[in-house]
Structures are given as C-alpha cells and as structure tokens.
Amino acid sequence: MGCGRRPLFEIGRIKTDSQTILNYLKSKIGLKIDDKNFKEIINTALKETWTRDTFDRIITAHAKYRDAYLISKDARITKNYFKTLS
C-alpha cells in the first residue's frame, strides 16, 4: 500500500475487517460503492496541491467531483475542503 500505510485492521487498530464493515453499512443504511467516472475523479485529484498524500487527494476529489459532504477528522482535509464535516 502506498505512503507507507497499512489498513487499520492489519495493524490491529480496529478489530473488524473492511468487508465486514462494508456489508454492515450496505444492510443498515443502503451504502453503495460509487465506481462511476473514476477517471474524472482521478483527474480532479491530480489538481489537488495541498497534500502529497495520494489517498487524501482521491478521497477529497471524489467528494468534490460529486459536490458531496465528506466526513473526516483530518485537519488538513477539513482546512482544504469546505464541505468537510468533522
């Protein structure tokens, strides 16, 4: 995984793997994976210059592309994307 990061489940910071969390959210709130227009999301991410973190760029670009709110406690994301809820 890029940026020297490993998933929280793999390093023991959370006890539930991502697939279990995803299945739970699908059943409880109808969460759907947005896999459309990924190329446009990446093009938007390439324009983000406030961070070198690839994942922060993609997460923020996805919200920006969809003109959606983003839930994050990351101070840099909150500072650089005005629709962040923390």
PDB file with one MODEL, atoms N, CA, C and O in Angstrom:
MODEL        1
ATOM      1  N   MET A   1       0.851  -1.174   0.000  1.00  0.00           N
ATOM      2  CA  MET A   1       0.000   0.000   0.000  1.00  0.00           C
ATOM      3  C   MET A   1       0.893   1.232   0.000  1.00  0.00           C
ATOM      4  O   MET A   1       1.946   1.235   0.638  1.00  0.00           O
ATOM      5  N   GLY A   2       0.484   2.268  -0.704  1.00  0.00           N
ATOM      6  CA  GLY A   2       1.281   3.475  -0.856  1.00  0.00           C
ATOM      7  C   GLY A   2       1.412   4.284   0.423  1.00  0.00           C
ATOM      8  O   GLY A   2       0.679   4.072   1.389  1.00  0.00           O
ATOM      9  N   CYS A   3       2.331   5.189   0.414  1.00  0.00           N
ATOM     10  CA  CYS A   3       2.540   6.151   1.510  1.00  0.00           C
ATOM     11  C   CYS A   3       2.932   5.486   2.819  1.00  0.00           C
ATOM     12  O   CYS A   3       2.827   6.111   3.874  1.00  0.00           O
ATOM     13  N   GLY A   4       3.387   4.219   2.782  1.00  0.00           N
ATOM     14  CA  GLY A   4       3.818   3.550   3.999  1.00  0.00           C
ATOM     15  C   GLY A   4       2.685   3.234   4.962  1.00  0.00           C
ATOM     16  O   GLY A   4       2.933   2.972   6.139  1.00  0.00           O
ATOM     17  N   ARG A   5       1.451   3.255   4.485  1.00  0.00           N
ATOM     18  CA  ARG A   5       0.309   2.986   5.360  1.00  0.00           C
ATOM     19  C   ARG A   5      -0.202   1.578   5.153  1.00  0.00           C
ATOM     20  O   ARG A   5      -0.157   1.039   4.047  1.00  0.00           O
ATOM     21  N   ARG A   6      -0.690   0.989   6.236  1.00  0.00           N
ATOM     22  CA  ARG A   6      -1.348  -0.308   6.161  1.00  0.00           C
ATOM     23  C   ARG A   6      -2.748  -0.137   6.718  1.00  0.00           C
ATOM     24  O   ARG A   6      -2.968   0.699   7.595  1.00  0.00           O
ATOM     25  N   PRO A   7      -3.699  -0.919   6.218  1.00  0.00           N
ATOM     26  CA  PRO A   7      -5.070  -0.814   6.725  1.00  0.00           C
ATOM     27  C   PRO A   7      -5.128  -0.992   8.243  1.00  0.00           C
ATOM     28  O   PRO A   7      -4.366  -1.764   8.825  1.00  0.00           O
ATOM     29  N   LEU A   8      -6.038  -0.268   8.859  1.00  0.00           N
ATOM     30  CA  LEU A   8      -6.164  -0.284  10.321  1.00  0.00           C
ATOM     31  C   LEU A   8      -6.393  -1.689  10.866  1.00  0.00           C
ATOM     32  O   LEU A   8      -5.893  -2.024  11.940  1.00  0.00           O
ATOM     33  N   PHE A   9      -7.136  -2.509  10.142  1.00  0.00           N
ATOM     34  CA  PHE A   9      -7.389  -3.888  10.584  1.00  0.00           C
ATOM     35  C   PHE A   9      -6.074  -4.674  10.627  1.00  0.00           C
ATOM     36  O   PHE A   9      -5.832  -5.433  11.565  1.00  0.00           O
ATOM     37  N   GLU A  10      -5.233  -4.492   9.615  1.00  0.00           N
ATOM     38  CA  GLU A  10      -3.971  -5.231   9.544  1.00  0.00           C
ATOM     39  C   GLU A  10      -3.016  -4.869  10.669  1.00  0.00           C
ATOM     40  O   GLU A  10      -2.240  -5.716  11.113  1.00  0.00           O
ATOM     41  N   ILE A  11      -3.056  -3.639  11.134  1.00  0.00           N
ATOM     42  CA  ILE A  11      -2.133  -3.234  12.205  1.00  0.00           C
ATOM     43  C   ILE A  11      -2.765  -3.346  13.592  1.00  0.00           C
ATOM     44  O   ILE A  11      -2.155  -2.963  14.591  1.00  0.00           O
ATOM     45  N   GLY A  12      -3.997  -3.875  13.650  1.00  0.00           N
ATOM     46  CA  GLY A  12      -4.639  -4.127  14.933  1.00  0.00           C
ATOM     47  C   GLY A  12      -5.315  -2.934  15.587  1.00  0.00           C
ATOM     48  O   GLY A  12      -5.681  -3.009  16.760  1.00  0.00           O
ATOM     49  N   ARG A  13      -5.493  -1.819  14.851  1.00  0.00           N
ATOM     50  CA  ARG A  13      -6.144  -0.646  15.445  1.00  0.00           C
ATOM     51  C   ARG A  13      -7.656  -0.783  15.472  1.00  0.00           C
ATOM     52  O   ARG A  13      -8.319  -0.156  16.299  1.00  0.00           O
ATOM     53  N   ILE A  14      -8.214  -1.598  14.575  1.00  0.00           N
ATOM     54  CA  ILE A  14      -9.632  -1.936  14.639  1.00  0.00           C
ATOM     55  C   ILE A  14      -9.749  -3.451  14.563  1.00  0.00           C
ATOM     56  O   ILE A  14      -8.855  -4.122  14.046  1.00  0.00           O
ATOM     57  N   LYS A  15     -10.846  -3.987  15.074  1.00  0.00           N
ATOM     58  CA  LYS A  15     -10.994  -5.435  15.160  1.00  0.00           C
ATOM     59  C   LYS A  15     -11.842  -6.021  14.037  1.00  0.00           C
ATOM     60  O   LYS A  15     -11.982  -7.240  13.936  1.00  0.00           O
ATOM     61  N   THR A  16     -12.408  -5.163  13.193  1.00  0.00           N
ATOM     62  CA  THR A  16     -13.294  -5.629  12.133  1.00  0.00           C
ATOM     63  C   THR A  16     -12.692  -5.281  10.779  1.00  0.00           C
ATOM     64  O   THR A  16     -12.237  -4.159  10.558  1.00  0.00           O
ATOM     65  N   ASP A  17     -12.696  -6.271   9.867  1.00  0.00           N
ATOM     66  CA  ASP A  17     -12.119  -6.034   8.544  1.00  0.00           C
ATOM     67  C   ASP A  17     -13.058  -5.189   7.683  1.00  0.00           C
ATOM     68  O   ASP A  17     -14.248  -5.068   7.976  1.00  0.00           O
ATOM     69  N   SER A  18     -12.512  -4.616   6.629  1.00  0.00           N
ATOM     70  CA  SER A  18     -13.263  -3.669   5.795  1.00  0.00           C
ATOM     71  C   SER A  18     -14.468  -4.301   5.111  1.00  0.00           C
ATOM     72  O   SER A  18     -15.496  -3.639   4.968  1.00  0.00           O
ATOM     73  N   GLN A  19     -14.379  -5.555   4.686  1.00  0.00           N
ATOM     74  CA  GLN A  19     -15.517  -6.194   4.017  1.00  0.00           C
ATOM     75  C   GLN A  19     -16.698  -6.354   4.977  1.00  0.00           C
ATOM     76  O   GLN A  19     -17.847  -6.165   4.575  1.00  0.00           O
ATOM     77  N   THR A  20     -16.432  -6.695   6.224  1.00  0.00           N
ATOM     78  CA  THR A  20     -17.492  -6.819   7.227  1.00  0.00           C
ATOM     79  C   THR A  20     -18.145  -5.461   7.481  1.00  0.00           C
ATOM     80  O   THR A  20     -19.368  -5.368   7.587  1.00  0.00           O
ATOM     81  N   ILE A  21     -17.334  -4.416   7.577  1.00  0.00           N
ATOM     82  CA  ILE A  21     -17.864  -3.055   7.774  1.00  0.00           C
ATOM     83  C   ILE A  21     -18.705  -2.646   6.575  1.00  0.00           C
ATOM     84  O   ILE A  21     -19.796  -2.100   6.740  1.00  0.00           O
ATOM     85  N   LEU A  22     -18.212  -2.901   5.381  1.00  0.00           N
ATOM     86  CA  LEU A  22     -18.945  -2.570   4.160  1.00  0.00           C
ATOM     87  C   LEU A  22     -20.284  -3.302   4.101  1.00  0.00           C
ATOM     88  O   LEU A  22     -21.308  -2.691   3.794  1.00  0.00           O
ATOM     89  N   ASN A  23     -20.287  -4.587   4.388  1.00  0.00           N
ATOM     90  CA  ASN A  23     -21.542  -5.356   4.389  1.00  0.00           C
ATOM     91  C   ASN A  23     -22.532  -4.821   5.416  1.00  0.00           C
ATOM     92  O   ASN A  23     -23.729  -4.741   5.142  1.00  0.00           O
ATOM     93  N   TYR A  24     -22.042  -4.457   6.588  1.00  0.00           N
ATOM     94  CA  TYR A  24     -22.904  -3.890   7.625  1.00  0.00           C
ATOM     95  C   TYR A  24     -23.536  -2.582   7.140  1.00  0.00           C
ATOM     96  O   TYR A  24     -24.745  -2.394   7.273  1.00  0.00           O
ATOM     97  N   LEU A  25     -22.736  -1.688   6.586  1.00  0.00           N
ATOM     98  CA  LEU A  25     -23.254  -0.407   6.106  1.00  0.00           C
ATOM     99  C   LEU A  25     -24.217  -0.578   4.932  1.00  0.00           C
ATOM    100  O   LEU A  25     -25.179   0.179   4.804  1.00  0.00           O
ATOM    101  N   LYS A  26     -23.963  -1.566   4.080  1.00  0.00           N
ATOM    102  CA  LYS A  26     -24.901  -1.860   2.980  1.00  0.00           C
ATOM    103  C   LYS A  26     -26.260  -2.256   3.546  1.00  0.00           C
ATOM    104  O   LYS A  26     -27.293  -1.793   3.062  1.00  0.00           O
ATOM    105  N   SER A  27     -26.264  -3.107   4.564  1.00  0.00           N
ATOM    106  CA  SER A  27     -27.535  -3.587   5.112  1.00  0.00           C
ATOM    107  C   SER A  27     -28.230  -2.551   5.990  1.00  0.00           C
ATOM    108  O   SER A  27     -29.460  -2.493   6.011  1.00  0.00           O
ATOM    109  N   LYS A  28     -27.469  -1.734   6.712  1.00  0.00           N
ATOM    110  CA  LYS A  28     -28.071  -0.778   7.646  1.00  0.00           C
ATOM    111  C   LYS A  28     -28.500   0.530   7.002  1.00  0.00           C
ATOM    112  O   LYS A  28     -29.557   1.065   7.335  1.00  0.00           O
ATOM    113  N   ILE A  29     -27.693   1.053   6.082  1.00  0.00           N
ATOM    114  CA  ILE A  29     -28.024   2.369   5.512  1.00  0.00           C
ATOM    115  C   ILE A  29     -28.088   2.367   3.983  1.00  0.00           C
ATOM    116  O   ILE A  29     -28.242   3.421   3.366  1.00  0.00           O
ATOM    117  N   GLY A  30     -27.971   1.191   3.378  1.00  0.00           N
ATOM    118  CA  GLY A  30     -28.055   1.107   1.926  1.00  0.00           C
ATOM    119  C   GLY A  30     -26.837   1.670   1.212  1.00  0.00           C
ATOM    120  O   GLY A  30     -26.943   2.134   0.076  1.00  0.00           O
ATOM    121  N   LEU A  31     -25.688   1.632   1.863  1.00  0.00           N
ATOM    122  CA  LEU A  31     -24.457   2.148   1.263  1.00  0.00           C
ATOM    123  C   LEU A  31     -24.184   1.454  -0.064  1.00  0.00           C
ATOM    124  O   LEU A  31     -24.338   0.239  -0.186  1.00  0.00           O
ATOM    125  N   LYS A  32     -23.777   2.241  -1.056  1.00  0.00           N
ATOM    126  CA  LYS A  32     -23.414   1.696  -2.364  1.00  0.00           C
ATOM    127  C   LYS A  32     -22.026   2.194  -2.728  1.00  0.00           C
ATOM    128  O   LYS A  32     -21.635   3.304  -2.369  1.00  0.00           O
ATOM    129  N   ILE A  33     -21.293   1.361  -3.441  1.00  0.00           N
ATOM    130  CA  ILE A  33     -19.975   1.744  -3.921  1.00  0.00           C
ATOM    131  C   ILE A  33     -20.152   2.578  -5.181  1.00  0.00           C
ATOM    132  O   ILE A  33     -20.835   2.159  -6.115  1.00  0.00           O
ATOM    133  N   ASP A  34     -19.544   3.749  -5.209  1.00  0.00           N
ATOM    134  CA  ASP A  34     -19.625   4.638  -6.364  1.00  0.00           C
ATOM    135  C   ASP A  34     -18.413   4.366  -7.247  1.00  0.00           C
ATOM    136  O   ASP A  34     -17.317   4.857  -6.974  1.00  0.00           O
ATOM    137  N   ASP A  35     -18.610   3.592  -8.295  1.00  0.00           N
ATOM    138  CA  ASP A  35     -17.489   3.239  -9.160  1.00  0.00           C
ATOM    139  C   ASP A  35     -17.573   3.903 -10.537  1.00  0.00           C
ATOM    140  O   ASP A  35     -16.840   3.529 -11.452  1.00  0.00           O
ATOM    141  N   LYS A  36     -18.444   4.864 -10.681  1.00  0.00           N
ATOM    142  CA  LYS A  36     -18.593   5.536 -11.965  1.00  0.00           C
ATOM    143  C   LYS A  36     -17.663   6.740 -12.046  1.00  0.00           C
ATOM    144  O   LYS A  36     -17.377   7.393 -11.042  1.00  0.00           O
ATOM    145  N   ASN A  37     -17.203   7.019 -13.248  1.00  0.00           N
ATOM    146  CA  ASN A  37     -16.386   8.200 -13.527  1.00  0.00           C
ATOM    147  C   ASN A  37     -15.090   8.254 -12.721  1.00  0.00           C
ATOM    148  O   ASN A  37     -14.645   9.339 -12.347  1.00  0.00           O
ATOM    149  N   PHE A  38     -14.482   7.109 -12.449  1.00  0.00           N
ATOM    150  CA  PHE A  38     -13.251   7.101 -11.665  1.00  0.00           C
ATOM    151  C   PHE A  38     -12.161   7.916 -12.353  1.00  0.00           C
ATOM    152  O   PHE A  38     -11.363   8.576 -11.687  1.00  0.00           O
ATOM    153  N   LYS A  39     -12.126   7.873 -13.665  1.00  0.00           N
ATOM    154  CA  LYS A  39     -11.129   8.651 -14.407  1.00  0.00           C
ATOM    155  C   LYS A  39     -11.287  10.143 -14.108  1.00  0.00           C
ATOM    156  O   LYS A  39     -10.291  10.842 -13.924  1.00  0.00           O
ATOM    157  N   GLU A  40     -12.516  10.633 -14.058  1.00  0.00           N
ATOM    158  CA  GLU A  40     -12.748  12.053 -13.753  1.00  0.00           C
ATOM    159  C   GLU A  40     -12.364  12.382 -12.315  1.00  0.00           C
ATOM    160  O   GLU A  40     -11.861  13.471 -12.036  1.00  0.00           O
ATOM    161  N   ILE A  41     -12.596  11.456 -11.419  1.00  0.00           N
ATOM    162  CA  ILE A  41     -12.214  11.663 -10.020  1.00  0.00           C
ATOM    163  C   ILE A  41     -10.691  11.765  -9.917  1.00  0.00           C
ATOM    164  O   ILE A  41     -10.174  12.624  -9.203  1.00  0.00           O
ATOM    165  N   ILE A  42      -9.978  10.896 -10.621  1.00  0.00           N
ATOM    166  CA  ILE A  42      -8.515  10.947 -10.612  1.00  0.00           C
ATOM    167  C   ILE A  42      -8.017  12.242 -11.237  1.00  0.00           C
ATOM    168  O   ILE A  42      -7.069  12.847 -10.735  1.00  0.00           O
ATOM    169  N   ASN A  43      -8.643  12.672 -12.325  1.00  0.00           N
ATOM    170  CA  ASN A  43      -8.258  13.955 -12.930  1.00  0.00           C
ATOM    171  C   ASN A  43      -8.466  15.108 -11.953  1.00  0.00           C
ATOM    172  O   ASN A  43      -7.659  16.036 -11.908  1.00  0.00           O
ATOM    173  N   THR A  44      -9.534  15.055 -11.179  1.00  0.00           N
ATOM    174  CA  THR A  44      -9.768  16.071 -10.150  1.00  0.00           C
ATOM    175  C   THR A  44      -8.697  15.980  -9.068  1.00  0.00           C
ATOM    176  O   THR A  44      -8.201  17.004  -8.598  1.00  0.00           O
ATOM    177  N   ALA A  45      -8.339  14.763  -8.671  1.00  0.00           N
ATOM    178  CA  ALA A  45      -7.326  14.561  -7.629  1.00  0.00           C
ATOM    179  C   ALA A  45      -5.967  15.111  -8.056  1.00  0.00           C
ATOM    180  O   ALA A  45      -5.219  15.629  -7.226  1.00  0.00           O
ATOM    181  N   LEU A  46      -5.649  15.004  -9.320  1.00  0.00           N
ATOM    182  CA  LEU A  46      -4.360  15.496  -9.815  1.00  0.00           C
ATOM    183  C   LEU A  46      -4.218  17.005  -9.657  1.00  0.00           C
ATOM    184  O   LEU A  46      -3.104  17.528  -9.643  1.00  0.00           O
ATOM    185  N   LYS A  47      -5.343  17.703  -9.538  1.00  0.00           N
ATOM    186  CA  LYS A  47      -5.324  19.158  -9.378  1.00  0.00           C
ATOM    187  C   LYS A  47      -5.187  19.596  -7.922  1.00  0.00           C
ATOM    188  O   LYS A  47      -4.972  20.777  -7.646  1.00  0.00           O
ATOM    189  N   GLU A  48      -5.309  18.657  -6.998  1.00  0.00           N
ATOM    190  CA  GLU A  48      -5.172  18.972  -5.578  1.00  0.00           C
ATOM    191  C   GLU A  48      -3.687  19.132  -5.255  1.00  0.00           C
ATOM    192  O   GLU A  48      -2.905  18.202  -5.453  1.00  0.00           O
ATOM    193  N   THR A  49      -3.301  20.290  -4.765  1.00  0.00           N
ATOM    194  CA  THR A  49      -1.883  20.550  -4.498  1.00  0.00           C
ATOM    195  C   THR A  49      -1.580  20.750  -3.019  1.00  0.00           C
ATOM    196  O   THR A  49      -0.420  20.949  -2.657  1.00  0.00           O
ATOM    197  N   TRP A  50      -2.583  20.702  -2.165  1.00  0.00           N
ATOM    198  CA  TRP A  50      -2.392  20.990  -0.753  1.00  0.00           C
ATOM    199  C   TRP A  50      -1.802  19.806   0.020  1.00  0.00           C
ATOM    200  O   TRP A  50      -1.416  19.959   1.179  1.00  0.00           O
ATOM    201  N   THR A  51      -1.728  18.623  -0.613  1.00  0.00           N
ATOM    202  CA  THR A  51      -1.149  17.457   0.048  1.00  0.00           C
ATOM    203  C   THR A  51      -0.463  16.575  -0.981  1.00  0.00           C
ATOM    204  O   THR A  51      -0.814  16.586  -2.161  1.00  0.00           O
ATOM    205  N   ARG A  52       0.513  15.816  -0.522  1.00  0.00           N
ATOM    206  CA  ARG A  52       1.158  14.833  -1.379  1.00  0.00           C
ATOM    207  C   ARG A  52       0.558  13.447  -1.144  1.00  0.00           C
ATOM    208  O   ARG A  52       0.880  12.502  -1.864  1.00  0.00           O
ATOM    209  N   ASP A  53      -0.305  13.321  -0.147  1.00  0.00           N
ATOM    210  CA  ASP A  53      -0.917  12.037   0.188  1.00  0.00           C
ATOM    211  C   ASP A  53      -1.936  11.648  -0.893  1.00  0.00           C
ATOM    212  O   ASP A  53      -2.968  12.300  -1.050  1.00  0.00           O
ATOM    213  N   THR A  54      -1.639  10.606  -1.611  1.00  0.00           N
ATOM    214  CA  THR A  54      -2.486  10.155  -2.718  1.00  0.00           C
ATOM    215  C   THR A  54      -3.909   9.871  -2.273  1.00  0.00           C
ATOM    216  O   THR A  54      -4.860  10.263  -2.949  1.00  0.00           O
ATOM    217  N   PHE A  55      -4.065   9.202  -1.154  1.00  0.00           N
ATOM    218  CA  PHE A  55      -5.394   8.818  -0.698  1.00  0.00           C
ATOM    219  C   PHE A  55      -6.213  10.033  -0.260  1.00  0.00           C
ATOM    220  O   PHE A  55      -7.411  10.100  -0.535  1.00  0.00           O
ATOM    221  N   ASP A  56      -5.587  10.981   0.411  1.00  0.00           N
ATOM    222  CA  ASP A  56      -6.295  12.207   0.781  1.00  0.00           C
ATOM    223  C   ASP A  56      -6.758  12.956  -0.461  1.00  0.00           C
ATOM    224  O   ASP A  56      -7.857  13.509  -0.487  1.00  0.00           O
ATOM    225  N   ARG A  57      -5.925  12.973  -1.478  1.00  0.00           N
ATOM    226  CA  ARG A  57      -6.301  13.625  -2.735  1.00  0.00           C
ATOM    227  C   ARG A  57      -7.508  12.941  -3.374  1.00  0.00           C
ATOM    228  O   ARG A  57      -8.450  13.608  -3.803  1.00  0.00           O
ATOM    229  N   ILE A  58      -7.478  11.622  -3.436  1.00  0.00           N
ATOM    230  CA  ILE A  58      -8.573  10.884  -4.081  1.00  0.00           C
ATOM    231  C   ILE A  58      -9.862  11.010  -3.276  1.00  0.00           C
ATOM    232  O   ILE A  58     -10.925  11.241  -3.852  1.00  0.00           O
ATOM    233  N   ILE A  59      -9.787  10.864  -1.961  1.00  0.00           N
ATOM    234  CA  ILE A  59     -10.979  10.981  -1.112  1.00  0.00           C
ATOM    235  C   ILE A  59     -11.612  12.359  -1.265  1.00  0.00           C
ATOM    236  O   ILE A  59     -12.825  12.481  -1.437  1.00  0.00           O
ATOM    237  N   THR A  60     -10.787  13.382  -1.202  1.00  0.00           N
ATOM    238  CA  THR A  60     -11.289  14.745  -1.331  1.00  0.00           C
ATOM    239  C   THR A  60     -11.813  15.021  -2.737  1.00  0.00           C
ATOM    240  O   THR A  60     -12.859  15.650  -2.902  1.00  0.00           O
ATOM    241  N   ALA A  61     -11.090  14.554  -3.740  1.00  0.00           N
ATOM    242  CA  ALA A  61     -11.520  14.758  -5.128  1.00  0.00           C
ATOM    243  C   ALA A  61     -12.853  14.083  -5.411  1.00  0.00           C
ATOM    244  O   ALA A  61     -13.678  14.624  -6.147  1.00  0.00           O
ATOM    245  N   HIS A  62     -13.068  12.917  -4.839  1.00  0.00           N
ATOM    246  CA  HIS A  62     -14.329  12.211  -5.034  1.00  0.00           C
ATOM    247  C   HIS A  62     -15.495  13.027  -4.480  1.00  0.00           C
ATOM    248  O   HIS A  62     -16.523  13.187  -5.137  1.00  0.00           O
ATOM    249  N   ALA A  63     -15.321  13.535  -3.272  1.00  0.00           N
ATOM    250  CA  ALA A  63     -16.368  14.378  -2.682  1.00  0.00           C
ATOM    251  C   ALA A  63     -16.572  15.639  -3.511  1.00  0.00           C
ATOM    252  O   ALA A  63     -17.705  16.046  -3.768  1.00  0.00           O
ATOM    253  N   LYS A  64     -15.477  16.247  -3.922  1.00  0.00           N
ATOM    254  CA  LYS A  64     -15.541  17.476  -4.716  1.00  0.00           C
ATOM    255  C   LYS A  64     -16.234  17.206  -6.060  1.00  0.00           C
ATOM    256  O   LYS A  64     -17.090  17.984  -6.483  1.00  0.00           O
ATOM    257  N   TYR A  65     -15.872  16.125  -6.716  1.00  0.00           N
ATOM    258  CA  TYR A  65     -16.452  15.763  -8.005  1.00  0.00           C
ATOM    259  C   TYR A  65     -17.968  15.568  -7.895  1.00  0.00           C
ATOM    260  O   TYR A  65     -18.719  15.958  -8.789  1.00  0.00           O
ATOM    261  N   ARG A  66     -18.400  14.967  -6.804  1.00  0.00           N
ATOM    262  CA  ARG A  66     -19.827  14.712  -6.575  1.00  0.00           C
ATOM    263  C   ARG A  66     -20.526  15.881  -5.882  1.00  0.00           C
ATOM    264  O   ARG A  66     -21.736  15.832  -5.658  1.00  0.00           O
ATOM    265  N   ASP A  67     -19.775  16.932  -5.539  1.00  0.00           N
ATOM    266  CA  ASP A  67     -20.290  18.061  -4.779  1.00  0.00           C
ATOM    267  C   ASP A  67     -20.990  17.559  -3.518  1.00  0.00           C
ATOM    268  O   ASP A  67     -22.109  17.955  -3.190  1.00  0.00           O
ATOM    269  N   ALA A  68     -20.278  16.668  -2.827  1.00  0.00           N
ATOM    270  CA  ALA A  68     -20.836  15.993  -1.658  1.00  0.00           C
ATOM    271  C   ALA A  68     -20.104  16.404  -0.390  1.00  0.00           C
ATOM    272  O   ALA A  68     -18.991  16.928  -0.440  1.00  0.00           O
ATOM    273  N   TYR A  69     -20.738  16.162   0.734  1.00  0.00           N
ATOM    274  CA  TYR A  69     -20.083  16.360   2.015  1.00  0.00           C
ATOM    275  C   TYR A  69     -19.134  15.212   2.272  1.00  0.00           C
ATOM    276  O   TYR A  69     -19.343  14.098   1.793  1.00  0.00           O
ATOM    277  N   LEU A  70     -18.091  15.491   3.031  1.00  0.00           N
ATOM    278  CA  LEU A  70     -17.093  14.499   3.383  1.00  0.00           C
ATOM    279  C   LEU A  70     -16.962  14.494   4.899  1.00  0.00           C
ATOM    280  O   LEU A  70     -16.823  15.550   5.516  1.00  0.00           O
ATOM    281  N   ILE A  71     -17.005  13.323   5.492  1.00  0.00           N
ATOM    282  CA  ILE A  71     -16.842  13.206   6.941  1.00  0.00           C
ATOM    283  C   ILE A  71     -15.395  12.805   7.211  1.00  0.00           C
ATOM    284  O   ILE A  71     -14.935  11.753   6.767  1.00  0.00           O
ATOM    285  N   SER A  72     -14.688  13.660   7.945  1.00  0.00           N
ATOM    286  CA  SER A  72     -13.286  13.385   8.256  1.00  0.00           C
ATOM    287  C   SER A  72     -12.859  14.186   9.477  1.00  0.00           C
ATOM    288  O   SER A  72     -13.329  15.301   9.702  1.00  0.00           O
ATOM    289  N   LYS A  73     -11.966  13.601  10.257  1.00  0.00           N
ATOM    290  CA  LYS A  73     -11.368  14.331  11.374  1.00  0.00           C
ATOM    291  C   LYS A  73      -9.986  14.847  11.006  1.00  0.00           C
ATOM    292  O   LYS A  73      -9.313  15.475  11.824  1.00  0.00           O
ATOM    293  N   ASP A  74      -9.564  14.583   9.774  1.00  0.00           N
ATOM    294  CA  ASP A  74      -8.251  15.025   9.315  1.00  0.00           C
ATOM    295  C   ASP A  74      -8.247  16.543   9.175  1.00  0.00           C
ATOM    296  O   ASP A  74      -9.025  17.101   8.401  1.00  0.00           O
ATOM    297  N   ALA A  75      -7.378  17.205   9.917  1.00  0.00           N
ATOM    298  CA  ALA A  75      -7.341  18.672   9.939  1.00  0.00           C
ATOM    299  C   ALA A  75      -6.991  19.265   8.575  1.00  0.00           C
ATOM    300  O   ALA A  75      -7.537  20.299   8.192  1.00  0.00           O
ATOM    301  N   ARG A  76      -6.096  18.627   7.848  1.00  0.00           N
ATOM    302  CA  ARG A  76      -5.712  19.154   6.530  1.00  0.00           C
ATOM    303  C   ARG A  76      -6.858  19.046   5.541  1.00  0.00           C
ATOM    304  O   ARG A  76      -7.080  19.962   4.751  1.00  0.00           O
ATOM    305  N   ILE A  77      -7.594  17.931   5.574  1.00  0.00           N
ATOM    306  CA  ILE A  77      -8.750  17.797   4.688  1.00  0.00           C
ATOM    307  C   ILE A  77      -9.800  18.835   5.059  1.00  0.00           C
ATOM    308  O   ILE A  77     -10.343  19.516   4.189  1.00  0.00           O
ATOM    309  N   THR A  78     -10.083  18.953   6.346  1.00  0.00           N
ATOM    310  CA  THR A  78     -11.071  19.921   6.818  1.00  0.00           C
ATOM    311  C   THR A  78     -10.711  21.336   6.388  1.00  0.00           C
ATOM    312  O   THR A  78     -11.584  22.109   5.993  1.00  0.00           O
ATOM    313  N   LYS A  79      -9.445  21.674   6.462  1.00  0.00           N
ATOM    314  CA  LYS A  79      -8.989  23.000   6.081  1.00  0.00           C
ATOM    315  C   LYS A  79      -9.102  23.244   4.569  1.00  0.00           C
ATOM    316  O   LYS A  79      -9.347  24.373   4.143  1.00  0.00           O
ATOM    317  N   ASN A  80      -8.929  22.209   3.770  1.00  0.00           N
ATOM    318  CA  ASN A  80      -8.830  22.375   2.333  1.00  0.00           C
ATOM    319  C   ASN A  80     -10.082  21.985   1.541  1.00  0.00           C
ATOM    320  O   ASN A  80     -10.157  22.239   0.339  1.00  0.00           O
ATOM    321  N   TYR A  81     -11.058  21.372   2.205  1.00  0.00           N
ATOM    322  CA  TYR A  81     -12.325  21.072   1.518  1.00  0.00           C
ATOM    323  C   TYR A  81     -13.461  21.584   2.402  1.00  0.00           C
ATOM    324  O   TYR A  81     -13.729  21.046   3.476  1.00  0.00           O
ATOM    325  N   PHE A  82     -14.114  22.632   1.922  1.00  0.00           N
ATOM    326  CA  PHE A  82     -15.067  23.360   2.771  1.00  0.00           C
ATOM    327  C   PHE A  82     -16.307  22.557   3.126  1.00  0.00           C
ATOM    328  O   PHE A  82     -17.028  22.936   4.050  1.00  0.00           O
ATOM    329  N   LYS A  83     -16.581  21.475   2.437  1.00  0.00           N
ATOM    330  CA  LYS A  83     -17.762  20.662   2.755  1.00  0.00           C
ATOM    331  C   LYS A  83     -17.409  19.468   3.644  1.00  0.00           C
ATOM    332  O   LYS A  83     -18.090  18.443   3.618  1.00  0.00           O
ATOM    333  N   THR A  84     -16.350  19.608   4.420  1.00  0.00           N
ATOM    334  CA  THR A  84     -15.966  18.541   5.333  1.00  0.00           C
ATOM    335  C   THR A  84     -16.697  18.704   6.662  1.00  0.00           C
ATOM    336  O   THR A  84     -16.735  19.787   7.247  1.00  0.00           O
ATOM    337  N   LEU A  85     -17.264  17.614   7.112  1.00  0.00           N
ATOM    338  CA  LEU A  85     -17.899  17.567   8.434  1.00  0.00           C
ATOM    339  C   LEU A  85     -16.983  16.769   9.340  1.00  0.00           C
ATOM    340  O   LEU A  85     -16.584  15.653   9.008  1.00  0.00           O
ATOM    341  N   SER A  86     -16.649  17.352  10.498  1.00  0.00           N
ATOM    342  CA  SER A  86     -15.755  16.627  11.396  1.00  0.00           C
ATOM    343  C   SER A  86     -16.408  16.331  12.720  1.00  0.00           C
ATOM    344  O   SER A  86     -15.788  15.723  13.593  1.00  0.00           O
TER     345      SER A  86
ENDMDL
END
